[in-house]
Amino acid sequence: MTADHYAALGLAANATLADIKKAYRQKAAFYHPDRNAAPDAAQRFQAVQKAYDVLSNDTARQAYDDNRRRNLLDDPLQTAQEIWRTYAQGILPS
């Protein structure tokens, strides 16, 4: 499955442009490799940048949202399994 740009910014799919900009600034400042020594900081910073590039552009965001809906409908069984797997990992103790 492709990267979820909304999750990269910690937003819901109905976020406004102002919400997107605010979340981008916060996440970019946190994950910037010059400020964050974590080994995956650069990779997360790039994911945040890509998410902002897509979600802040109306045309790109519409295409991304359409693709998300289409993917949900193309393979609903796989989508449901991923949802339950994520739910189980977040709720059930390891």
Sequence and secondary structure as in RCSB ss.txt:
>XXXX:A:sequence
MTADHYAALGLAANATLADIKKAYRQKAAFYHPDRNAAPDAAQRFQAVQKAYDVLSNDTARQAYDDNRRRNLLDD
PLQTAQEIWRTYAQGILPS
>XXXX:A:secstr
    HHHHHT  TT  HHHHHHHHHHHHHHH TTT   TTHHHHHHHHHHHHHHHTSHHHHHHHHHHHHHHHHH 
HHHHHHHHHHHHHHHHS  
